[in-house]
Amino acid sequence: MLLADTAATIPAVRRLPHTAAFWAVTATLAFLLFASSAPSPLYVVYQQRWHFSPLTLTSVFAVYVLALLVALVFAGSLSDRVGRRPVLLGALSVQLVAMVLFGVAHGVGMLFAARIVQGFATGVATGALSATLIDLAPERRPHLGALLSAAAPPMGLALGALGSGLLVQYGPDPLRLVYWLLVVVFALAIAVVYAMPETVRATHGWTSALMPRIGVPPEARTAFLAVTPVLIATWALGGLYLSLGPSLAIALLHTTSHVTGGLVIVALTATGSATAILTRAGHPERVLLGGAAMLALGVGVTLLGLNTETTALFFLGSVVAGVGFGAGFSGAFKTVVALAPPTERASLIAAIYVLSYLGFALPAVAAGVAVSHAGLLPTTNVYGSVVAALALAAMGLTLARRIRAE
């Protein structure tokens, strides 16, 4: 009731036009993910200054993902009950606090705290922002909201890694400047959300929205099992790049440029975002099969580049793997969701994201443990080989399911 009462007591202000609010929310979603990848080029700097292990590095990454996952599962539909604006105002305020924590951090403990707070804020805000985009989509282009809600996050990840890398390389106070700039960005975002039109009427019983709804309906179980390997493979590769990607670039390609470390992430995530947009009209199973093949090929080229210390091959492989990332995930997502009855679709989507985010976080932690014992290159070789094998397994399972259906 408290959140609902808060929504009701927000005083009337002059609201933004729908079009302006739509694009402002798109930018907010992109900056939310910009902030989530901003620490990635800094991990190497943190590690050098604060002398912590690769396991600690990947754990800092993983706690963010796990906090995001918990928030998404328990509060992902909260804005459906209390309204978009109250949820976004709260989540963006928490995100601003996380940026301040990053800005004042002087050790690993504060870094963990900042990432947990950031993960929680991102998990709550992502669902509400995506829903708001769909609510505010232009009447003449009703699918634009769903498209941007899928494309803005990976593009934000790419820009965050690149922007942070540039500031670390060329700006003053490399450990903090990006976070103080983001404090300003999220303060502006809070003002924008306060002025945007509300698209949902608050209802009673908002506590029921905090109950997790996760499940795979019988109609989709065979397909879900078939695409599980590619869901894990795509997000595990993303986890490797966002946690250890800059370390790979600096240690194995013998570069001291933090911009290069950021570009490693851009090569994967920006390509993935563009591919998801370009393949949106394709048949989901064909997109999935092509994506899985490109993922396996891209990982193979990437490993060849790392083992031969060839920068061009490393980046080429990352771009090809990015194509596989975007097509593989979007194809798998659409293949499974299309089989669910409307009344069970939300719980299926939750199951997909739970699996994906676990694949995003847990393999990266395992890689951190392995790096401490076996070294960076051997760990990457094994990790990449497993990702490629999972992608190929998804192809085989999907083809087998198609043959049985015929």
Wavefront OBJ file of the C-alpha trace (Angstrom):
o trace
v 0.000 0.000 0.000
v 2.813 2.367 0.756
v 4.097 2.346 -2.839
v 0.574 2.710 -4.181
v -0.072 5.630 -1.817
v 3.192 7.207 -2.956
v 2.076 6.929 -6.581
v -1.212 8.617 -5.716
v 0.377 11.507 -3.824
v 2.913 12.562 -6.502
v 1.798 16.117 -7.286
v 0.627 17.048 -10.761
v 3.346 18.496 -12.956
v 3.538 19.365 -16.605
v 4.002 16.058 -18.392
v 6.349 15.354 -21.270
v 4.692 14.622 -24.619
v 4.507 10.908 -25.379
v 7.103 11.083 -28.157
v 9.637 12.952 -26.017
v 9.003 10.604 -23.096
v 9.431 7.558 -25.358
v 12.888 8.599 -26.548
v 13.906 9.796 -23.088
v 13.022 6.373 -21.645
v 14.985 4.707 -24.471
v 18.033 6.787 -23.530
v 17.543 5.964 -19.842
v 17.488 2.240 -20.579
v 20.649 2.553 -22.666
v 22.431 4.522 -19.912
v 21.338 1.973 -17.324
v 23.271 -0.704 -19.236
v 26.016 1.823 -20.061
v 26.604 2.053 -16.321
v 26.628 -1.725 -15.902
v 29.538 -2.176 -18.338
v 31.416 0.973 -17.309
v 33.426 -0.897 -14.618
v 34.652 -3.550 -17.088
v 37.651 -1.593 -18.491
v 38.405 -0.522 -14.910
v 38.691 -4.041 -13.493
v 42.316 -4.303 -14.632
v 43.117 -0.948 -12.995
v 41.350 -1.954 -9.775
v 43.264 -5.238 -9.768
v 46.606 -3.500 -10.223
v 45.989 -0.882 -7.535
v 44.219 -3.019 -4.951
v 46.086 -6.291 -5.633
v 43.225 -8.778 -5.768
v 42.958 -12.127 -7.559
v 41.163 -13.034 -10.799
v 38.584 -14.860 -8.658
v 37.813 -11.626 -6.811
v 37.558 -9.803 -10.145
v 35.008 -12.240 -11.583
v 33.149 -12.372 -8.251
v 32.680 -8.586 -8.362
v 31.137 -9.092 -11.786
v 29.015 -12.042 -10.655
v 27.436 -10.403 -7.582
v 26.053 -7.703 -9.858
v 24.395 -10.301 -12.085
v 23.006 -12.291 -9.154
v 21.580 -9.158 -7.503
v 20.041 -8.172 -10.838
v 18.545 -11.644 -11.207
v 16.983 -11.604 -7.736
v 15.499 -8.146 -8.357
v 14.182 -9.152 -11.770
v 12.542 -12.322 -10.441
v 10.932 -10.754 -7.372
v 10.172 -7.217 -8.596
v 10.109 -7.524 -12.379
v 6.328 -7.054 -12.582
v 5.961 -4.573 -9.711
v 5.343 -1.634 -12.056
v 2.260 -3.431 -13.414
v 0.651 -2.977 -9.993
v 1.911 0.324 -8.584
v 2.624 2.226 -11.796
v 5.721 2.790 -13.886
v 6.823 6.111 -12.424
v 7.037 5.166 -8.715
v 9.061 2.043 -9.504
v 11.394 3.903 -11.874
v 11.863 6.812 -9.475
v 12.869 4.383 -6.726
v 15.099 2.225 -8.915
v 16.915 5.165 -10.531
v 17.476 6.743 -7.106
v 19.112 3.498 -5.958
v 21.154 3.469 -9.169
v 22.371 6.988 -8.405
v 23.458 5.803 -4.935
v 25.405 2.968 -6.605
v 27.280 5.488 -8.789
v 28.209 7.465 -5.666
v 29.477 4.268 -4.011
v 31.677 3.587 -7.046
v 32.911 7.172 -6.945
v 34.028 6.986 -3.315
v 35.288 3.369 -3.395
v 38.812 2.852 -2.046
v 38.841 -0.925 -1.768
v 37.295 -4.206 -2.818
v 34.608 -4.177 -0.114
v 33.075 -0.953 -1.407
v 33.351 -2.281 -4.959
v 31.282 -5.334 -4.016
v 28.722 -3.110 -2.281
v 28.429 -0.806 -5.302
v 27.949 -3.709 -7.718
v 25.259 -5.334 -5.539
v 23.330 -2.071 -5.217
v 23.734 -1.448 -8.947
v 22.533 -4.951 -9.796
v 19.420 -4.558 -7.679
v 18.592 -1.164 -9.237
v 19.181 -2.447 -12.759
v 17.023 -5.519 -12.213
v 14.080 -3.476 -10.942
v 14.422 -0.712 -13.542
v 14.984 -2.888 -16.625
v 11.560 -4.498 -16.592
v 9.779 -1.235 -15.851
v 11.676 0.685 -18.543
v 11.020 -2.022 -21.143
v 7.331 -2.061 -20.277
v 7.199 1.740 -20.454
v 8.724 1.695 -23.933
v 6.008 -0.672 -25.102
v 3.343 1.498 -23.427
v 4.623 4.701 -25.079
v 5.410 3.249 -28.519
v 4.178 5.437 -31.400
v 0.779 4.394 -32.762
v 2.130 4.198 -36.295
v 5.061 2.000 -35.215
v 3.704 -0.131 -32.360
v 6.548 -2.655 -32.552
v 9.220 0.012 -32.049
v 8.948 -0.202 -28.266
v 9.640 -3.938 -28.151
v 12.458 -3.581 -30.675
v 14.222 -0.817 -28.743
v 13.735 -2.587 -25.421
v 15.735 -5.475 -26.926
v 18.315 -3.403 -28.817
v 19.059 -0.602 -26.330
v 20.601 -2.765 -23.557
v 23.397 -4.404 -25.626
v 24.089 -1.085 -27.327
v 24.313 0.532 -23.895
v 26.763 -2.182 -22.819
v 28.915 -1.450 -25.861
v 28.923 2.322 -25.362
v 29.585 1.976 -21.633
v 32.669 -0.161 -22.177
v 33.984 2.136 -24.907
v 33.208 5.368 -23.064
v 34.735 4.122 -19.837
v 37.817 2.892 -21.685
v 38.302 6.291 -23.302
v 37.942 8.107 -19.969
v 40.351 5.704 -18.253
v 42.916 6.152 -21.032
v 42.644 9.889 -21.607
v 40.611 11.488 -18.807
v 41.627 12.660 -15.336
v 40.901 10.583 -12.225
v 40.293 7.336 -14.183
v 38.767 5.396 -11.268
v 36.009 7.921 -10.630
v 35.303 10.325 -13.496
v 32.871 8.053 -15.355
v 30.814 7.527 -12.190
v 30.502 11.223 -11.359
v 29.329 11.847 -14.926
v 26.766 9.075 -14.511
v 25.545 10.641 -11.261
v 24.558 13.672 -13.357
v 22.982 11.448 -16.031
v 20.806 9.568 -13.541
v 19.812 12.757 -11.741
v 18.520 14.010 -15.100
v 16.841 10.645 -15.719
v 14.983 10.929 -12.408
v 13.723 14.370 -13.443
v 12.596 12.984 -16.810
v 10.745 10.070 -15.210
v 9.057 12.439 -12.769
v 7.729 14.420 -15.732
v 6.731 11.519 -17.973
v 3.096 10.433 -18.278
v 2.001 7.475 -16.163
v 0.742 4.592 -18.293
v -0.504 2.229 -15.575
v -3.198 2.770 -12.960
v -2.079 1.654 -9.491
v -4.016 -1.289 -8.045
v -4.336 -2.968 -4.680
v -2.511 -6.159 -3.844
v 0.908 -5.080 -5.070
v 2.599 -7.571 -2.714
v 1.410 -10.417 -4.945
v 3.601 -8.943 -7.706
v 6.638 -9.778 -5.575
v 5.944 -13.505 -5.825
v 8.214 -15.106 -8.432
v 6.455 -16.706 -11.382
v 8.840 -19.059 -13.180
v 7.987 -22.118 -15.221
v 8.054 -23.848 -18.590
v 4.641 -24.937 -19.925
v 4.390 -28.492 -21.314
v 3.965 -27.215 -24.885
v 7.399 -25.567 -24.796
v 9.473 -28.039 -22.776
v 11.046 -29.943 -25.659
v 11.986 -26.714 -27.419
v 13.253 -25.208 -24.166
v 15.566 -28.184 -23.604
v 16.812 -27.906 -27.196
v 17.702 -24.210 -26.913
v 19.118 -24.398 -23.370
v 22.702 -24.989 -24.597
v 22.685 -21.900 -26.819
v 21.137 -19.744 -24.076
v 23.944 -20.790 -21.739
v 26.601 -20.455 -24.458
v 25.667 -16.932 -25.547
v 25.432 -15.512 -22.047
v 28.491 -17.375 -20.759
v 30.484 -15.798 -23.578
v 29.070 -12.398 -22.645
v 30.085 -12.977 -19.037
v 33.636 -13.848 -20.086
v 33.959 -10.700 -22.190
v 32.522 -8.322 -19.605
v 34.594 -9.735 -16.748
v 37.881 -10.867 -18.300
v 37.749 -9.393 -21.823
v 39.900 -6.318 -21.067
v 42.356 -8.529 -19.140
v 42.662 -10.792 -22.188
v 43.352 -7.844 -24.454
v 45.999 -6.369 -22.184
v 47.734 -9.584 -21.073
v 47.653 -11.702 -24.238
v 47.745 -9.063 -26.963
v 50.461 -7.060 -25.177
v 48.668 -3.730 -25.226
v 48.468 -1.127 -22.482
v 45.463 0.633 -24.025
v 42.304 0.551 -21.934
v 40.424 1.646 -25.056
v 41.353 -1.693 -26.639
v 39.909 -3.448 -23.613
v 36.665 -1.539 -24.095
v 36.605 -2.285 -27.829
v 36.731 -6.014 -27.053
v 33.327 -5.691 -25.385
v 32.030 -3.402 -28.149
v 32.963 -5.985 -30.792
v 30.708 -8.560 -29.133
v 27.783 -6.553 -27.743
v 27.315 -3.915 -30.462
v 27.433 -6.587 -33.153
v 24.956 -8.668 -31.170
v 22.563 -5.729 -30.883
v 22.750 -4.965 -34.615
v 22.255 -8.623 -35.520
v 19.170 -8.954 -33.324
v 17.647 -5.981 -35.169
v 18.610 -7.175 -38.652
v 17.280 -10.713 -38.094
v 14.039 -9.710 -36.366
v 11.897 -10.781 -39.336
v 13.626 -14.135 -39.871
v 12.172 -17.520 -38.990
v 13.184 -18.097 -35.338
v 14.579 -21.622 -35.798
v 16.634 -20.621 -38.838
v 17.953 -17.572 -36.974
v 18.837 -19.814 -34.031
v 20.674 -22.358 -36.203
v 22.621 -19.663 -38.038
v 23.426 -17.902 -34.771
v 24.691 -21.075 -33.100
v 26.934 -21.812 -36.093
v 28.339 -18.268 -36.109
v 28.898 -18.408 -32.361
v 30.969 -21.584 -32.631
v 32.902 -20.193 -35.612
v 33.523 -16.833 -33.936
v 34.803 -18.437 -30.736
v 37.161 -20.616 -32.778
v 38.601 -17.607 -34.627
v 38.888 -15.682 -31.351
v 40.860 -18.487 -29.703
v 43.116 -18.702 -32.753
v 43.796 -14.980 -32.488
v 44.598 -15.214 -28.776
v 46.902 -18.223 -29.156
v 48.797 -16.652 -32.054
v 48.690 -13.184 -30.421
v 47.061 -11.784 -33.560
v 44.942 -8.773 -32.670
v 43.086 -8.696 -36.004
v 41.960 -12.318 -35.636
v 40.910 -11.725 -32.042
v 38.658 -8.827 -33.015
v 37.367 -10.563 -36.148
v 36.420 -13.585 -34.064
v 34.725 -11.354 -31.494
v 32.622 -9.694 -34.207
v 31.620 -13.071 -35.694
v 30.811 -14.350 -32.196
v 28.745 -11.180 -31.659
v 26.659 -12.087 -34.703
v 26.150 -15.506 -33.132
v 25.319 -13.942 -29.775
v 22.586 -11.700 -31.195
v 21.068 -14.254 -33.567
v 21.448 -17.224 -31.224
v 19.726 -15.604 -28.277
v 16.954 -13.866 -30.210
v 16.254 -17.007 -32.264
v 16.147 -19.190 -29.157
v 13.950 -16.697 -27.311
v 11.391 -16.410 -30.118
v 11.383 -20.160 -30.805
v 10.368 -20.998 -27.252
v 8.102 -18.059 -26.381
v 5.963 -18.639 -29.489
v 4.981 -22.071 -28.126
v 3.654 -20.834 -24.774
v -0.014 -20.010 -24.120
v -0.487 -16.283 -23.401
v -1.367 -16.989 -19.758
v 1.976 -18.753 -19.186
v 4.215 -16.596 -21.347
v 5.487 -14.342 -18.552
v 6.590 -17.275 -16.390
v 8.385 -18.806 -19.391
v 10.210 -15.544 -20.140
v 11.260 -15.415 -16.485
v 12.645 -18.953 -16.788
v 14.605 -17.983 -19.908
v 16.184 -15.011 -18.155
v 16.946 -16.941 -14.978
v 18.829 -19.534 -17.049
v 20.552 -16.853 -19.130
v 21.708 -14.778 -16.164
v 22.980 -17.830 -14.313
v 24.943 -18.626 -17.457
v 26.151 -15.031 -17.441
v 27.509 -15.140 -13.878
v 28.459 -18.631 -12.704
v 30.825 -19.649 -15.551
v 32.649 -16.334 -15.145
v 33.273 -17.122 -11.461
v 34.502 -20.588 -12.424
v 36.840 -18.932 -14.917
v 38.191 -16.697 -12.146
v 39.009 -19.768 -10.058
v 40.640 -21.491 -13.030
v 42.735 -18.463 -13.984
v 44.260 -18.425 -10.505
v 45.403 -22.055 -10.911
v 45.921 -22.633 -14.642
v 46.504 -19.180 -16.109
v 44.523 -16.851 -18.358
v 45.145 -18.417 -21.777
v 44.544 -22.095 -20.849
v 41.361 -21.097 -19.017
v 40.137 -19.116 -21.998
v 40.866 -22.026 -24.349
v 38.796 -24.436 -22.251
v 36.029 -21.878 -21.653
v 35.784 -21.047 -25.351
v 35.783 -24.695 -26.349
v 32.880 -25.416 -23.994
v 30.927 -22.437 -25.394
v 31.487 -23.665 -28.962
v 30.466 -27.213 -28.007
v 27.256 -25.934 -26.402
v 26.416 -23.937 -29.533
v 26.916 -27.006 -31.723
v 24.843 -29.102 -29.306
v 21.993 -26.611 -29.628
v 22.166 -26.933 -33.403
v 21.988 -30.732 -33.176
v 19.100 -30.739 -30.702
v 17.124 -28.180 -32.708
v 17.592 -30.100 -35.959
v 16.579 -33.344 -34.232
v 13.427 -31.697 -32.861
v 12.578 -30.375 -36.337
v 13.023 -33.849 -37.882
v 10.803 -35.450 -35.250
v 8.143 -32.782 -35.841
v 8.119 -33.560 -39.564
l 1 2 3 4 5 6 7 8 9 10 11 12 13 14 15 16 17 18 19 20 21 22 23 24 25 26 27 28 29 30 31 32 33 34 35 36 37 38 39 40 41 42 43 44 45 46 47 48 49 50 51 52 53 54 55 56 57 58 59 60 61 62 63 64 65 66 67 68 69 70 71 72 73 74 75 76 77 78 79 80 81 82 83 84 85 86 87 88 89 90 91 92 93 94 95 96 97 98 99 100 101 102 103 104 105 106 107 108 109 110 111 112 113 114 115 116 117 118 119 120 121 122 123 124 125 126 127 128 129 130 131 132 133 134 135 136 137 138 139 140 141 142 143 144 145 146 147 148 149 150 151 152 153 154 155 156 157 158 159 160 161 162 163 164 165 166 167 168 169 170 171 172 173 174 175 176 177 178 179 180 181 182 183 184 185 186 187 188 189 190 191 192 193 194 195 196 197 198 199 200 201 202 203 204 205 206 207 208 209 210 211 212 213 214 215 216 217 218 219 220 221 222 223 224 225 226 227 228 229 230 231 232 233 234 235 236 237 238 239 240 241 242 243 244 245 246 247 248 249 250 251 252 253 254 255 256 257 258 259 260 261 262 263 264 265 266 267 268 269 270 271 272 273 274 275 276 277 278 279 280 281 282 283 284 285 286 287 288 289 290 291 292 293 294 295 296 297 298 299 300 301 302 303 304 305 306 307 308 309 310 311 312 313 314 315 316 317 318 319 320 321 322 323 324 325 326 327 328 329 330 331 332 333 334 335 336 337 338 339 340 341 342 343 344 345 346 347 348 349 350 351 352 353 354 355 356 357 358 359 360 361 362 363 364 365 366 367 368 369 370 371 372 373 374 375 376 377 378 379 380 381 382 383 384 385 386 387 388 389 390 391 392 393 394 395 396 397 398 399 400 401 402 403 404 405 406
